[in-house]
Amino acid sequence: MLGLSELKKTRVYQEAKEEGKLEGQLEAVPFMLSLGATVEQIAETLGLEIEQVRQVAQNNQSNRK
């Protein structure tokens, strides 16, 4: 049976961890936009691609309509 330390070393665990991190970063985008941050500032702060931030911003704007 795998212990916690061994589980954390598995590819599945690492991929799930990264996916969760990305989701959290993307969820922060609308809030940061509401504070007046630019797409470029958000991308740099969160370590995301500018296109990822633009996509979230567009989706957020569409959902408001």
DSSP file (Angstrom, degrees, kcal/mol; ACC not computed):
  #  RESIDUE AA STRUCTURE BP1 BP2  ACC     N-H-->O    O-->H-N    N-H-->O    O-->H-N    TCO  KAPPA ALPHA  PHI   PSI    X-CA   Y-CA   Z-CA
    1    1 A M              0   0    0      0, 0.0     2,-0.3     0, 0.0     0, 0.0   0.000 360.0 360.0 360.0 139.6    0.0    0.0    0.0
    2    2 A L        -     0   0    0      4,-0.1     2,-0.1     2,-0.0     0, 0.0  -0.539 360.0-143.2 -77.1 135.6    1.3    3.5   -0.9
    3    3 A G     >  -     0   0    0     -2,-0.3     4,-2.5     1,-0.1     5,-0.2  -0.431  32.4 -99.0 -85.0 171.1    2.1    5.9    1.9
    4    4 A L  H  > S+     0   0    0      1,-0.2     4,-2.3     2,-0.2     5,-0.2   0.898 122.8  51.7 -60.3 -43.1    1.3    9.6    1.6
    5    5 A S  H  > S+     0   0    0      1,-0.2     4,-0.5     2,-0.2    -1,-0.2   0.886 112.2  46.2 -64.6 -37.5    4.9   10.5    0.6
    6    6 A E  H >4 S+     0   0    0      1,-0.2     3,-0.8     2,-0.2     4,-0.4   0.886 110.5  53.9 -69.7 -38.5    4.9    7.9   -2.1
    7    7 A L  H >< S+     0   0    0     -4,-2.5     3,-1.6     1,-0.2     6,-0.4   0.898 102.7  57.1 -61.8 -41.1    1.5    9.0   -3.4
    8    8 A K  H 3< S+     0   0    0     -4,-2.3    -1,-0.2     1,-0.3    -2,-0.2   0.701 102.2  57.3 -64.9 -18.7    2.7   12.6   -3.7
    9    9 A K  T << S+     0   0    0     -3,-0.8    -1,-0.3    -4,-0.5    -2,-0.2   0.561  84.7 105.5 -87.7  -9.3    5.5   11.4   -6.0
   10   10 A T  S <> S-     0   0    0     -3,-1.6     4,-2.3    -4,-0.4     5,-0.2  -0.368  76.3-126.0 -75.7 152.4    3.1    9.8   -8.5
   11   11 A R  H  > S+     0   0    0      1,-0.2     4,-2.8     2,-0.2     5,-0.2   0.885 110.1  55.4 -61.7 -40.7    2.4   11.4  -11.9
   12   12 A V  H  > S+     0   0    0      1,-0.2     4,-2.2     2,-0.2    -1,-0.2   0.921 109.3  46.2 -60.9 -45.1   -1.3   11.3  -11.3
   13   13 A Y  H  > S+     0   0    0     -6,-0.4     4,-2.4     2,-0.2    -1,-0.2   0.931 113.3  49.3 -63.3 -45.8   -1.0   13.2   -8.0
   14   14 A Q  H  X S+     0   0    0     -4,-2.3     4,-2.3     1,-0.2    -2,-0.2   0.899 111.8  48.4 -62.5 -42.0    1.3   15.8   -9.6
   15   15 A E  H  X S+     0   0    0     -4,-2.8     4,-2.4     2,-0.2    -1,-0.2   0.906 112.0  48.8 -65.5 -41.6   -1.0   16.3  -12.5
   16   16 A A  H  X S+     0   0    0     -4,-2.2     4,-2.2    -5,-0.2    -2,-0.2   0.892 110.8  51.3 -64.8 -39.6   -4.0   16.7  -10.3
   17   17 A K  H  X S+     0   0    0     -4,-2.4     4,-2.0     2,-0.2    -2,-0.2   0.928 111.7  46.2 -63.3 -45.7   -2.1   19.2   -8.1
   18   18 A E  H  X S+     0   0    0     -4,-2.3     4,-2.5     2,-0.2    -2,-0.2   0.891 111.1  52.7 -65.0 -39.7   -1.1   21.3  -11.1
   19   19 A E  H  X S+     0   0    0     -4,-2.4     4,-2.3     1,-0.2    -1,-0.2   0.914 110.0  48.3 -62.9 -42.8   -4.7   21.2  -12.5
   20   20 A G  H  X S+     0   0    0     -4,-2.2     4,-2.0     2,-0.2    -1,-0.2   0.876 110.4  51.9 -64.6 -37.9   -6.0   22.4   -9.2
   21   21 A K  H  X S+     0   0    0     -4,-2.0     4,-2.1     2,-0.2    -2,-0.2   0.924 110.0  48.4 -64.4 -44.9   -3.4   25.2   -9.1
   22   22 A L  H  X S+     0   0    0     -4,-2.5     4,-2.7     1,-0.2     5,-0.2   0.914 109.4  52.6 -63.0 -43.4   -4.4   26.4  -12.6
   23   23 A E  H  X S+     0   0    0     -4,-2.3     4,-2.1     1,-0.2    -1,-0.2   0.913 109.5  49.7 -59.4 -42.5   -8.1   26.4  -11.7
   24   24 A G  H  X S+     0   0    0     -4,-2.0     4,-0.9     2,-0.2    -1,-0.2   0.895 111.0  49.2 -63.2 -40.6   -7.4   28.5   -8.7
   25   25 A Q  H >X S+     0   0    0     -4,-2.1     3,-0.6     1,-0.2     4,-0.6   0.921 111.3  48.9 -65.3 -43.4   -5.3   30.9  -10.7
   26   26 A L  H >< S+     0   0    0     -4,-2.7     3,-0.8     1,-0.2    -1,-0.2   0.845 106.3  56.8 -66.7 -33.1   -8.0   31.2  -13.4
   27   27 A E  H 3X S+     0   0    0     -4,-2.1     4,-0.5     1,-0.2    -1,-0.2   0.757 101.9  57.8 -68.5 -23.4  -10.7   31.8  -10.8
   28   28 A A  H <X S+     0   0    0     -4,-0.9     4,-2.4    -3,-0.6    -1,-0.2   0.677  86.2  81.9 -78.5 -18.1   -8.7   34.8   -9.5
   29   29 A V  H <X S+     0   0    0     -3,-0.8     4,-2.5    -4,-0.6     5,-0.2   0.925  88.6  48.2 -59.0 -51.8   -8.8   36.6  -12.9
   30   30 A P  H  > S+     0   0    0      0, 0.0     4,-2.2     0, 0.0    -1,-0.2   0.898 113.0  49.9 -58.4 -38.8  -12.3   38.1  -12.7
   31   31 A F  H  X S+     0   0    0     -4,-0.5     4,-1.1     2,-0.2    -2,-0.2   0.931 111.1  48.1 -63.4 -45.1  -11.6   39.5   -9.2
   32   32 A M  H  <>S+     0   0    0     -4,-2.4     5,-2.1     1,-0.2     3,-0.3   0.866 110.2  52.3 -65.7 -35.6   -8.2   41.0  -10.3
   33   33 A L  H ><5S+     0   0    0     -4,-2.5     3,-1.6     1,-0.2    -1,-0.2   0.900 105.1  55.4 -64.1 -39.9   -9.9   42.6  -13.3
   34   34 A S  H 3<5S+     0   0    0     -4,-2.2    -1,-0.2     1,-0.3    -2,-0.2   0.751 102.9  56.8 -65.9 -22.1  -12.5   44.1  -11.0
   35   35 A L  T 3<5S-     0   0    0     -4,-1.1    -1,-0.3    -3,-0.3    -2,-0.2   0.511 125.7-103.2 -84.3  -5.3   -9.7   45.7   -9.0
   36   36 A G  T < 5 +     0   0    0     -3,-1.6    -3,-0.2     1,-0.3    -2,-0.1   0.539  68.9 149.9  98.2   7.9   -8.5   47.4  -12.2
   37   37 A A      < -     0   0    0     -5,-2.1    -1,-0.3     1,-0.1     2,-0.1  -0.446  43.9-121.8 -71.7 147.0   -5.5   45.1  -13.1
   38   38 A T     >  -     0   0    0     -2,-0.1     4,-2.5     1,-0.1     5,-0.2  -0.424  22.1-109.6 -83.3 164.4   -4.7   44.8  -16.7
   39   39 A V  H  > S+     0   0    0      1,-0.2     4,-2.5     2,-0.2     5,-0.2   0.903 121.2  50.6 -58.0 -42.4   -4.6   41.5  -18.6
   40   40 A E  H  > S+     0   0    0      2,-0.2     4,-2.3     1,-0.2    -1,-0.2   0.906 109.7  49.3 -64.8 -42.7   -0.8   41.8  -18.8
   41   41 A Q  H  > S+     0   0    0      2,-0.2     4,-2.6     1,-0.2    -2,-0.2   0.907 112.3  48.4 -63.2 -41.8   -0.4   42.5  -15.1
   42   42 A I  H  X S+     0   0    0     -4,-2.5     4,-2.7     2,-0.2     6,-0.3   0.931 110.9  50.1 -64.6 -45.9   -2.6   39.5  -14.2
   43   43 A A  H  X>S+     0   0    0     -4,-2.5     5,-2.0     1,-0.2     4,-1.2   0.919 114.0  45.1 -58.9 -44.6   -0.7   37.2  -16.5
   44   44 A E  H  <5S+     0   0    0     -4,-2.3    -1,-0.2     3,-0.2    -2,-0.2   0.922 114.6  48.0 -66.7 -43.7    2.6   38.3  -15.0
   45   45 A T  H  <5S+     0   0    0     -4,-2.6    -2,-0.2     1,-0.2    -1,-0.2   0.906 120.4  35.9 -64.3 -43.2    1.4   38.1  -11.4
   46   46 A L  H  <5S-     0   0    0     -4,-2.7    -1,-0.2    -5,-0.2    -2,-0.2   0.542 107.8-118.6 -90.8  -7.4   -0.2   34.6  -11.7
   47   47 A G  T  <5 +     0   0    0     -4,-1.2     2,-0.2    -5,-0.2    -3,-0.2   0.859  67.4 137.4  72.8  34.8    2.4   33.2  -14.1
   48   48 A L      < -     0   0    0     -5,-2.0    -1,-0.2    -6,-0.3     2,-0.2  -0.658  61.2 -97.5-108.3 165.2   -0.2   32.6  -16.8
   49   49 A E     >  -     0   0    0     -2,-0.2     4,-1.7     1,-0.1     3,-0.4  -0.586  31.7-123.7 -76.3 145.3   -0.1   33.2  -20.6
   50   50 A I  H  > S+     0   0    0      1,-0.2     4,-2.6    -2,-0.2     5,-0.2   0.884 112.4  56.6 -57.5 -39.3   -1.7   36.4  -21.7
   51   51 A E  H  > S+     0   0    0      1,-0.2     4,-2.3     2,-0.2    -1,-0.2   0.867 103.1  53.9 -63.4 -36.4   -4.1   34.5  -23.9
   52   52 A Q  H  > S+     0   0    0     -3,-0.4     4,-2.0     2,-0.2    -1,-0.2   0.927 110.9  46.0 -61.6 -44.3   -5.3   32.4  -21.0
   53   53 A V  H  X S+     0   0    0     -4,-1.7     4,-2.5     1,-0.2    -2,-0.2   0.913 111.5  51.6 -66.3 -42.7   -6.2   35.6  -19.1
   54   54 A R  H  X S+     0   0    0     -4,-2.6     4,-2.7     1,-0.2    -1,-0.2   0.905 108.4  52.2 -59.7 -41.8   -7.9   37.1  -22.1
   55   55 A Q  H  X S+     0   0    0     -4,-2.3     4,-2.5     2,-0.2    -1,-0.2   0.926 111.1  45.8 -62.4 -45.6  -10.0   34.0  -22.6
   56   56 A V  H  X S+     0   0    0     -4,-2.0     4,-2.6     2,-0.2    -1,-0.2   0.907 112.3  52.1 -63.4 -41.4  -11.2   34.1  -18.9
   57   57 A A  H  X S+     0   0    0     -4,-2.5     4,-2.2     2,-0.2    -2,-0.2   0.914 111.1  46.8 -62.0 -43.5  -11.9   37.8  -19.2
   58   58 A Q  H  X S+     0   0    0     -4,-2.7     4,-2.4     2,-0.2    -2,-0.2   0.915 113.1  48.5 -65.3 -43.5  -14.0   37.3  -22.3
   59   59 A N  H  X S+     0   0    0     -4,-2.5     4,-2.0     1,-0.2    -2,-0.2   0.895 111.8  50.1 -63.0 -39.9  -15.9   34.4  -20.8
   60   60 A N  H  X S+     0   0    0     -4,-2.6     4,-0.9     2,-0.2    -1,-0.2   0.902 111.0  48.8 -64.3 -42.1  -16.5   36.5  -17.7
   61   61 A Q  H  X S+     0   0    0     -4,-2.2     4,-0.7     1,-0.2     3,-0.4   0.890 110.7  50.7 -65.6 -40.5  -17.8   39.4  -19.7
   62   62 A S  H >< S+     0   0    0     -4,-2.4     3,-0.7     1,-0.2    -1,-0.2   0.865 106.4  55.3 -65.1 -36.8  -20.1   37.1  -21.8
   63   63 A N  H 3< S+     0   0    0     -4,-2.0    -1,-0.2     1,-0.2    -2,-0.2   0.729 100.9  59.5 -70.5 -21.8  -21.6   35.6  -18.6
   64   64 A R  H 3<        0   0    0     -4,-0.9    -1,-0.2    -3,-0.4    -2,-0.2   0.759 360.0 360.0 -76.4 -25.0  -22.5   39.1  -17.3
   65   65 A K    <<        0   0    0     -4,-0.7    -1,-0.2    -3,-0.7    -2,-0.2   0.477 360.0 360.0 -74.1 360.0  -24.7   39.8  -20.3
